[in-house]
Amino acid sequence: MMQGASIYYFARGLAKRKYFTSRDLARFAYQQARFRLLASEHAGTVSSAKSAALAFIAGWKVEEMERLCEEIFDELMADRIWGGTLALAQLHLDAGQRVWLVTAAPVELGRIMAARLGLTGAIGTVAEIRDGEYTGRLVGDLMHGPEKASAITTLAMAEGLDLSRCAAYSDSINDAPMLSTVGYAVAVNPDPALRRMARERGWEIRDFRSARKAAKIAVPTALATGVVIGGLATYSAMRKRRRRSAARPAE
């Protein structure tokens, strides 16, 4: 959905506000770069990141987190949204389909992003809250890798969606489990490993990293019956058309 990882820009915004040091930010940037180069996040690294996140937010007030998410999105993230990806999401919305952001970032940040971009909603990492403050424990696990596939499966069950008629979009090989869960997988601005996988499996590839390519946007005709947009960003399913058909009198 955006140039770079939303969680990195969130960390950068926090560092600017002195919530942690420049050294912490540099270490975080290194981890993000290594994840991209390796095209996978090893279990030990993810576990360490989880522990660090838990220690960091313990005692924070929810209202403070929400305020920071709004400020940092407007300050550092809004201008980094890929125009092509946003236009694609809008085409799905205009077609009467719902679009969800699926991110490893805190769900509070995901919701702010979804609201600012006009998406239906967001799925993200959920931290435990007690008496209006974060406890330092997560509800479930980090929204990463297989967790994203599990999350959209749960959403589909709750909403009565057929994932074989839904689509997921991502730029990272880490989202391969989620992309493999839906009927229509699309690699958007993919890293090398995801590009190779997409070619091997016959997945569509879209690249919005140049103005020329970004101009070539259209909703795949196969998605006319129902969509989920997922990945670094979107999960969608057509419902309005289904309701209109159900309401139409039999001939």
Phi and psi in degrees as GROMACS dihedral restraints (atoms count N, CA, C in turn):
[ dihedral_restraints ]
;  ai    aj    ak    al  type     phi  dphi    fc
    3     4     5     6     1  -137.0    20    10
    4     5     6     7     1   163.4    20    10
    6     7     8     9     1   -76.2    20    10
    7     8     9    10     1   106.8    20    10
    9    10    11    12     1    95.7    20    10
   10    11    12    13     1   175.5    20    10
   12    13    14    15     1   -89.5    20    10
   13    14    15    16     1   131.4    20    10
   15    16    17    18     1   -59.4    20    10
   16    17    18    19     1   -36.7    20    10
   18    19    20    21     1   -66.2    20    10
   19    20    21    22     1   -31.2    20    10
   21    22    23    24     1   -66.7    20    10
   22    23    24    25     1   -44.8    20    10
   24    25    26    27     1   -67.3    20    10
   25    26    27    28     1   -32.3    20    10
   27    28    29    30     1   -64.2    20    10
   28    29    30    31     1   -44.8    20    10
   30    31    32    33     1   -62.3    20    10
   31    32    33    34     1   -39.2    20    10
   33    34    35    36     1   -62.4    20    10
   34    35    36    37     1   -42.0    20    10
   36    37    38    39     1   -64.2    20    10
   37    38    39    40     1   -38.1    20    10
   39    40    41    42     1   -67.2    20    10
   40    41    42    43     1   -39.5    20    10
   42    43    44    45     1   -63.2    20    10
   43    44    45    46     1   -40.1    20    10
   45    46    47    48     1   -60.8    20    10
   46    47    48    49     1   -31.8    20    10
   48    49    50    51     1   -92.0    20    10
   49    50    51    52     1    10.6    20    10
   51    52    53    54     1    68.1    20    10
   52    53    54    55     1    26.2    20    10
   54    55    56    57     1   -77.3    20    10
   55    56    57    58     1   -23.5    20    10
   57    58    59    60     1  -155.3    20    10
   58    59    60    61     1   178.6    20    10
   60    61    62    63     1   -87.9    20    10
   61    62    63    64     1   166.1    20    10
   63    64    65    66     1   -63.1    20    10
   64    65    66    67     1   -31.6    20    10
   66    67    68    69     1   -65.1    20    10
   67    68    69    70     1   -40.1    20    10
   69    70    71    72     1   -60.4    20    10
   70    71    72    73     1   -43.6    20    10
   72    73    74    75     1   -64.7    20    10
   73    74    75    76     1   -42.2    20    10
   75    76    77    78     1   -62.0    20    10
   76    77    78    79     1   -41.3    20    10
   78    79    80    81     1   -64.5    20    10
   79    80    81    82     1   -40.5    20    10
   81    82    83    84     1   -64.1    20    10
   82    83    84    85     1   -43.0    20    10
   84    85    86    87     1   -61.8    20    10
   85    86    87    88     1   -39.2    20    10
   87    88    89    90     1   -62.3    20    10
   88    89    90    91     1   -44.3    20    10
   90    91    92    93     1   -61.7    20    10
   91    92    93    94     1   -42.3    20    10
   93    94    95    96     1   -62.5    20    10
   94    95    96    97     1   -43.0    20    10
   96    97    98    99     1   -64.5    20    10
   97    98    99   100     1   -40.9    20    10
   99   100   101   102     1   -65.5    20    10
  100   101   102   103     1   -38.7    20    10
  102   103   104   105     1   -58.9    20    10
  103   104   105   106     1   -42.3    20    10
  105   106   107   108     1   -67.0    20    10
  106   107   108   109     1   -42.9    20    10
  108   109   110   111     1   -67.0    20    10
  109   110   111   112     1   -40.1    20    10
  111   112   113   114     1   -82.8    20    10
  112   113   114   115     1   -17.1    20    10
  114   115   116   117     1    58.6    20    10
  115   116   117   118     1    23.4    20    10
  117   118   119   120     1  -161.3    20    10
  118   119   120   121     1   153.8    20    10
  120   121   122   123     1  -116.9    20    10
  121   122   123   124     1   111.5    20    10
  123   124   125   126     1   -67.8    20    10
  124   125   126   127     1   152.3    20    10
  126   127   128   129     1   -55.7    20    10
  127   128   129   130     1   -41.3    20    10
  129   130   131   132     1   -63.6    20    10
  130   131   132   133     1   -40.2    20    10
  132   133   134   135     1   -66.4    20    10
  133   134   135   136     1   -43.0    20    10
  135   136   137   138     1   -63.8    20    10
  136   137   138   139     1   -40.8    20    10
  138   139   140   141     1   -62.4    20    10
  139   140   141   142     1   -40.9    20    10
  141   142   143   144     1   -65.2    20    10
  142   143   144   145     1   -41.7    20    10
  144   145   146   147     1   -63.2    20    10
  145   146   147   148     1   -38.9    20    10
  147   148   149   150     1   -62.8    20    10
  148   149   150   151     1   -46.1    20    10
  150   151   152   153     1   -62.6    20    10
  151   152   153   154     1   -40.8    20    10
  153   154   155   156     1   -64.4    20    10
  154   155   156   157     1   -41.2    20    10
  156   157   158   159     1   -64.9    20    10
  157   158   159   160     1   -40.4    20    10
  159   160   161   162     1   -63.7    20    10
  160   161   162   163     1   -45.6    20    10
  162   163   164   165     1   -64.8    20    10
  163   164   165   166     1   -33.0    20    10
  165   166   167   168     1   -72.1    20    10
  166   167   168   169     1   -41.1    20    10
  168   169   170   171     1   -93.3    20    10
  169   170   171   172     1    -5.6    20    10
  171   172   173   174     1   -57.4    20    10
  172   173   174   175     1   128.5    20    10
  174   175   176   177     1    90.5    20    10
  175   176   177   178     1    -9.1    20    10
  177   178   179   180     1   -70.4    20    10
  178   179   180   181     1   146.3    20    10
  180   181   182   183     1   -84.5    20    10
  181   182   183   184     1   141.3    20    10
  183   184   185   186     1   -59.3    20    10
  184   185   186   187     1   -42.6    20    10
  186   187   188   189     1   -63.3    20    10
  187   188   189   190     1   -31.4    20    10
  189   190   191   192     1   -69.5    20    10
  190   191   192   193     1   -43.8    20    10
  192   193   194   195     1   -59.3    20    10
  193   194   195   196     1   -45.1    20    10
  195   196   197   198     1   -63.4    20    10
  196   197   198   199     1   -40.3    20    10
  198   199   200   201     1   -63.4    20    10
  199   200   201   202     1   -44.1    20    10
  201   202   203   204     1   -64.5    20    10
  202   203   204   205     1   -40.3    20    10
  204   205   206   207     1   -59.6    20    10
  205   206   207   208     1   -44.2    20    10
  207   208   209   210     1   -63.8    20    10
  208   209   210   211     1   -47.4    20    10
  210   211   212   213     1   -62.6    20    10
  211   212   213   214     1   -47.2    20    10
  213   214   215   216     1   -71.3    20    10
  214   215   216   217     1   -35.3    20    10
  216   217   218   219     1   -61.8    20    10
  217   218   219   220     1   -50.1    20    10
  219   220   221   222     1   -62.9    20    10
  220   221   222   223     1   -33.9    20    10
  222   223   224   225     1   -80.9    20    10
  223   224   225   226     1   -43.2    20    10
  225   226   227   228     1  -118.9    20    10
  226   227   228   229     1   -18.9    20    10
  228   229   230   231     1  -107.5    20    10
  229   230   231   232     1   -35.7    20    10
  231   232   233   234     1   -53.8    20    10
  232   233   234   235     1   -41.6    20    10
  234   235   236   237     1   -77.8    20    10
  235   236   237   238     1    -5.8    20    10
  237   238   239   240     1  -104.1    20    10
  238   239   240   241     1     5.0    20    10
  240   241   242   243     1   -70.5    20    10
  241   242   243   244     1   131.2    20    10
  243   244   245   246     1   -66.5    20    10
  244   245   246   247     1   121.7    20    10
  246   247   248   249     1   -59.6    20    10
  247   248   249   250     1   -39.3    20    10
  249   250   251   252     1   -65.3    20    10
  250   251   252   253     1   -42.0    20    10
  252   253   254   255     1   -66.9    20    10
  253   254   255   256     1   -41.0    20    10
  255   256   257   258     1   -65.0    20    10
  256   257   258   259     1   -39.7    20    10
  258   259   260   261     1   -64.2    20    10
  259   260   261   262     1   -38.1    20    10
  261   262   263   264     1   -64.0    20    10
  262   263   264   265     1   -44.3    20    10
  264   265   266   267     1   -60.8    20    10
  265   266   267   268     1   -39.7    20    10
  267   268   269   270     1   -65.8    20    10
  268   269   270   271     1   -35.1    20    10
  270   271   272   273     1   -62.8    20    10
  271   272   273   274     1   -39.4    20    10
  273   274   275   276     1   -65.2    20    10
  274   275   276   277     1   -42.9    20    10
  276   277   278   279     1   -62.9    20    10
  277   278   279   280     1   -42.8    20    10
  279   280   281   282     1   -64.9    20    10
  280   281   282   283     1   -24.4    20    10
  282   283   284   285     1   -84.3    20    10
  283   284   285   286     1     5.0    20    10
  285   286   287   288     1    86.3    20    10
  286   287   288   289     1    19.0    20    10
  288   289   290   291     1  -105.4    20    10
  289   290   291   292     1   150.4    20    10
  291   292   293   294     1   -93.3    20    10
  292   293   294   295     1   144.4    20    10
  294   295   296   297     1  -127.0    20    10
  295   296   297   298     1   124.6    20    10
  297   298   299   300     1  -118.1    20    10
  298   299   300   301     1   139.5    20    10
  300   301   302   303     1   -86.9    20    10
  301   302   303   304     1   130.1    20    10
  303   304   305   306     1  -120.8    20    10
  304   305   306   307     1   114.3    20    10
  306   307   308   309     1  -141.6    20    10
  307   308   309   310     1   152.8    20    10
  309   310   311   312     1   -79.0    20    10
  310   311   312   313     1   -13.0    20    10
  312   313   314   315     1   -67.4    20    10
  313   314   315   316     1   164.4    20    10
  315   316   317   318     1   -53.6    20    10
  316   317   318   319     1   140.8    20    10
  318   319   320   321     1   -60.8    20    10
  319   320   321   322     1   -28.8    20    10
  321   322   323   324     1   -60.7    20    10
  322   323   324   325     1   -42.2    20    10
  324   325   326   327     1   -68.7    20    10
  325   326   327   328     1   -40.6    20    10
  327   328   329   330     1   -59.1    20    10
  328   329   330   331     1   -41.5    20    10
  330   331   332   333     1   -66.2    20    10
  331   332   333   334     1   -38.9    20    10
  333   334   335   336     1   -63.2    20    10
  334   335   336   337     1   -45.4    20    10
  336   337   338   339     1   -60.6    20    10
  337   338   339   340     1   -46.3    20    10
  339   340   341   342     1   -61.1    20    10
  340   341   342   343     1   -42.7    20    10
  342   343   344   345     1   -65.4    20    10
  343   344   345   346     1   -44.3    20    10
  345   346   347   348     1   -64.2    20    10
  346   347   348   349     1   -34.0    20    10
  348   349   350   351     1   -93.4    20    10
  349   350   351   352     1    -1.7    20    10
  351   352   353   354     1    77.8    20    10
  352   353   354   355     1    21.1    20    10
  354   355   356   357     1   -82.5    20    10
  355   356   357   358     1   169.8    20    10
  357   358   359   360     1   -71.5    20    10
  358   359   360   361     1   -40.6    20    10
  360   361   362   363     1  -179.7    20    10
  361   362   363   364     1  -170.8    20    10
  363   364   365   366     1  -144.7    20    10
  364   365   366   367     1   149.4    20    10
  366   367   368   369     1  -119.8    20    10
  367   368   369   370     1   129.9    20    10
  369   370   371   372     1  -152.7    20    10
  370   371   372   373     1  -174.2    20    10
  372   373   374   375     1   -70.2    20    10
  373   374   375   376     1   130.9    20    10
  375   376   377   378     1  -109.9    20    10
  376   377   378   379     1   125.4    20    10
  378   379   380   381     1   -99.0    20    10
  379   380   381   382     1   143.6    20    10
  381   382   383   384     1   -68.0    20    10
  382   383   384   385     1   139.8    20    10
  384   385   386   387     1  -124.2    20    10
  385   386   387   388     1   137.0    20    10
  387   388   389   390     1  -141.1    20    10
  388   389   390   391     1   125.0    20    10
  390   391   392   393     1    54.5    20    10
  391   392   393   394     1    40.0    20    10
  393   394   395   396     1    78.2    20    10
  394   395   396   397     1     7.3    20    10
  396   397   398   399     1  -128.3    20    10
  397   398   399   400     1   153.8    20    10
  399   400   401   402     1   -78.7    20    10
  400   401   402   403     1   136.1    20    10
  402   403   404   405     1   -84.8    20    10
  403   404   405   406     1   -17.9    20    10
  405   406   407   408     1    96.6    20    10
  406   407   408   409     1     7.9    20    10
  408   409   410   411     1  -120.3    20    10
  409   410   411   412     1   150.3    20    10
  411   412   413   414     1   -93.6    20    10
  412   413   414   415     1   151.4    20    10
  414   415   416   417     1   -92.9    20    10
  415   416   417   418     1   108.0    20    10
  417   418   419   420     1    82.4    20    10
  418   419   420   421     1  -138.0    20    10
  420   421   422   423     1  -130.2    20    10
  421   422   423   424     1   177.8    20    10
  423   424   425   426     1   -58.7    20    10
  424   425   426   427     1   139.4    20    10
  426   427   428   429     1   -78.1    20    10
  427   428   429   430     1    82.7    20    10
  429   430   431   432     1  -148.4    20    10
  430   431   432   433     1   140.7    20    10
  432   433   434   435     1    55.8    20    10
  433   434   435   436     1  -123.4    20    10
  435   436   437   438     1   -59.4    20    10
  436   437   438   439     1   -26.5    20    10
  438   439   440   441     1   -62.2    20    10
  439   440   441   442     1   -33.9    20    10
  441   442   443   444     1   -66.8    20    10
  442   443   444   445     1   -41.0    20    10
  444   445   446   447     1   -62.9    20    10
  445   446   447   448     1   -42.2    20    10
  447   448   449   450     1   -64.0    20    10
  448   449   450   451     1   -40.3    20    10
  450   451   452   453     1   -65.4    20    10
  451   452   453   454     1   -43.5    20    10
  453   454   455   456     1   -72.9    20    10
  454   455   456   457     1   -27.5    20    10
  456   457   458   459     1   -66.3    20    10
  457   458   459   460     1   -42.5    20    10
  459   460   461   462     1   -63.5    20    10
  460   461   462   463     1   -43.7    20    10
  462   463   464   465     1   -61.2    20    10
  463   464   465   466     1   -43.3    20    10
  465   466   467   468     1   -61.4    20    10
  466   467   468   469     1   -40.3    20    10
  468   469   470   471     1   -66.0    20    10
  469   470   471   472     1   -41.6    20    10
  471   472   473   474     1   -68.1    20    10
  472   473   474   475     1   -34.2    20    10
  474   475   476   477     1   -97.6    20    10
  475   476   477   478     1    -2.5    20    10
  477   478   479   480     1    70.3    20    10
  478   479   480   481     1    38.0    20    10
  480   481   482   483     1   -97.1    20    10
  481   482   483   484     1   148.2    20    10
  483   484   485   486     1  -100.3    20    10
  484   485   486   487     1   105.6    20    10
  486   487   488   489     1   -63.7    20    10
  487   488   489   490     1   -21.9    20    10
  489   490   491   492     1   -69.6    20    10
  490   491   492   493     1   -15.1    20    10
  492   493   494   495     1  -109.0    20    10
  493   494   495   496     1    16.1    20    10
  495   496   497   498     1  -114.9    20    10
  496   497   498   499     1   164.0    20    10
  498   499   500   501     1  -127.5    20    10
  499   500   501   502     1   150.9    20    10
  501   502   503   504     1  -128.4    20    10
  502   503   504   505     1   142.2    20    10
  504   505   506   507     1  -121.7    20    10
  505   506   507   508     1   138.3    20    10
  507   508   509   510     1  -157.8    20    10
  508   509   510   511     1   160.8    20    10
  510   511   512   513     1  -111.2    20    10
  511   512   513   514     1     0.7    20    10
  513   514   515   516     1  -125.4    20    10
  514   515   516   517     1   140.9    20    10
  516   517   518   519     1   -62.6    20    10
  517   518   519   520     1   -22.7    20    10
  519   520   521   522     1   -62.8    20    10
  520   521   522   523     1   -20.1    20    10
  522   523   524   525     1   -95.3    20    10
  523   524   525   526     1    13.4    20    10
  525   526   527   528     1   -55.2    20    10
  526   527   528   529     1   -40.1    20    10
  528   529   530   531     1   -59.8    20    10
  529   530   531   532     1   -41.2    20    10
  531   532   533   534     1   -68.7    20    10
  532   533   534   535     1   -44.1    20    10
  534   535   536   537     1   -61.9    20    10
  535   536   537   538     1   -33.1    20    10
  537   538   539   540     1   -77.1    20    10
  538   539   540   541     1   -11.0    20    10
  540   541   542   543     1   -85.5    20    10
  541   542   543   544     1   -22.9    20    10
  543   544   545   546     1  -102.8    20    10
  544   545   546   547     1   170.3    20    10
  546   547   548   549     1   -78.1    20    10
  547   548   549   550     1   -26.2    20    10
  549   550   551   552     1  -131.8    20    10
  550   551   552   553     1   105.2    20    10
  552   553   554   555     1  -101.4    20    10
  553   554   555   556     1   136.0    20    10
  555   556   557   558     1  -131.4    20    10
  556   557   558   559     1   126.4    20    10
  558   559   560   561     1   -90.7    20    10
  559   560   561   562     1   119.3    20    10
  561   562   563   564     1  -113.0    20    10
  562   563   564   565     1   123.1    20    10
  564   565   566   567     1    47.3    20    10
  565   566   567   568     1    50.9    20    10
  567   568   569   570     1   -72.0    20    10
  568   569   570   571     1   150.5    20    10
  570   571   572   573     1   -73.0    20    10
  571   572   573   574     1   165.2    20    10
  573   574   575   576     1   -54.2    20    10
  574   575   576   577     1   -41.5    20    10
  576   577   578   579     1   -66.6    20    10
  577   578   579   580     1   -41.1    20    10
  579   580   581   582     1   -69.1    20    10
  580   581   582   583     1   -36.4    20    10
  582   583   584   585     1   -61.0    20    10
  583   584   585   586     1   -42.9    20    10
  585   586   587   588     1   -62.7    20    10
  586   587   588   589     1   -45.2    20    10
  588   589   590   591     1   -62.7    20    10
  589   590   591   592     1   -41.8    20    10
  591   592   593   594     1   -60.8    20    10
  592   593   594   595     1   -41.8    20    10
  594   595   596   597     1   -66.5    20    10
  595   596   597   598     1   -41.0    20    10
  597   598   599   600     1   -64.2    20    10
  598   599   600   601     1   -37.6    20    10
  600   601   602   603     1   -97.8    20    10
  601   602   603   604     1    -0.1    20    10
  603   604   605   606     1    75.4    20    10
  604   605   606   607     1    23.1    20    10
  606   607   608   609     1   -76.7    20    10
  607   608   609   610     1   150.0    20    10
  609   610   611   612     1   -69.4    20    10
  610   611   612   613     1   145.9    20    10
  612   613   614   615     1  -122.3    20    10
  613   614   615   616     1   128.0    20    10
  615   616   617   618     1  -125.0    20    10
  616   617   618   619     1   135.4    20    10
  618   619   620   621     1  -129.1    20    10
  619   620   621   622     1   116.8    20    10
  621   622   623   624     1  -106.4    20    10
  622   623   624   625     1    19.9    20    10
  624   625   626   627     1   -85.3    20    10
  625   626   627   628     1     9.0    20    10
  627   628   629   630     1  -141.5    20    10
  628   629   630   631     1   151.4    20    10
  630   631   632   633     1   -59.8    20    10
  631   632   633   634     1   -37.1    20    10
  633   634   635   636     1   -63.6    20    10
  634   635   636   637     1   -45.8    20    10
  636   637   638   639     1   -72.8    20    10
  637   638   639   640     1   -36.0    20    10
  639   640   641   642     1   -64.2    20    10
  640   641   642   643     1   -25.0    20    10
  642   643   644   645     1   -73.5    20    10
  643   644   645   646     1   -18.9    20    10
  645   646   647   648     1   -92.1    20    10
  646   647   648   649     1    77.8    20    10
  648   649   650   651     1  -121.4    20    10
  649   650   651   652     1   130.8    20    10
  651   652   653   654     1  -159.4    20    10
  652   653   654   655     1   144.9    20    10
  654   655   656   657     1   -69.5    20    10
  655   656   657   658     1   128.8    20    10
  657   658   659   660     1   -56.0    20    10
  658   659   660   661     1   136.9    20    10
  660   661   662   663     1   -61.9    20    10
  661   662   663   664     1   -28.8    20    10
  663   664   665   666     1   -65.2    20    10
  664   665   666   667     1   -18.2    20    10
  666   667   668   669     1   -91.6    20    10
  667   668   669   670     1     7.1    20    10
  669   670   671   672     1   -64.4    20    10
  670   671   672   673     1   -20.9    20    10
  672   673   674   675     1   -91.7    20    10
  673   674   675   676     1   -16.2    20    10
  675   676   677   678     1   162.3    20    10
  676   677   678   679     1   139.6    20    10
  678   679   680   681     1  -137.6    20    10
  679   680   681   682     1   151.4    20    10
  681   682   683   684     1  -129.2    20    10
  682   683   684   685     1   130.0    20    10
  684   685   686   687     1  -107.5    20    10
  685   686   687   688     1   120.0    20    10
  687   688   689   690     1  -133.3    20    10
  688   689   690   691     1  -179.3    20    10
  690   691   692   693     1   109.5    20    10
  691   692   693   694     1  -144.1    20    10
  693   694   695   696     1   -61.5    20    10
  694   695   696   697     1     3.7    20    10
  696   697   698   699     1  -165.1    20    10
  697   698   699   700     1   -33.9    20    10
  699   700   701   702     1  -141.1    20    10
  700   701   702   703     1   149.3    20    10
  702   703   704   705     1  -136.3    20    10
  703   704   705   706     1   124.0    20    10
  705   706   707   708     1  -142.4    20    10
  706   707   708   709     1   152.2    20    10
  708   709   710   711     1  -148.2    20    10
  709   710   711   712     1   136.1    20    10
  711   712   713   714     1   -73.9    20    10
  712   713   714   715     1   130.4    20    10
  714   715   716   717     1  -130.2    20    10
  715   716   717   718     1   -35.7    20    10
  717   718   719   720     1   -61.8    20    10
  718   719   720   721     1   -42.7    20    10
  720   721   722   723     1   -64.2    20    10
  721   722   723   724     1   -37.9    20    10
  723   724   725   726     1   -64.6    20    10
  724   725   726   727     1   -41.3    20    10
  726   727   728   729     1   -66.1    20    10
  727   728   729   730     1   -38.9    20    10
  729   730   731   732     1   -63.6    20    10
  730   731   732   733     1   -39.9    20    10
  732   733   734   735     1   -66.0    20    10
  733   734   735   736     1   -39.6    20    10
  735   736   737   738     1   -66.5    20    10
  736   737   738   739     1   -31.4    20    10
  738   739   740   741     1   -81.3    20    10
  739   740   741   742     1   -15.9    20    10
  741   742   743   744     1   -72.7    20    10
  742   743   744   745     1   130.1    20    10
  744   745   746   747     1   -64.5    20    10
  745   746   747   748     1   146.0    20    10
  747   748   749   750     1   -69.5    20    10
  748   749   750   751     1   144.7    20    10
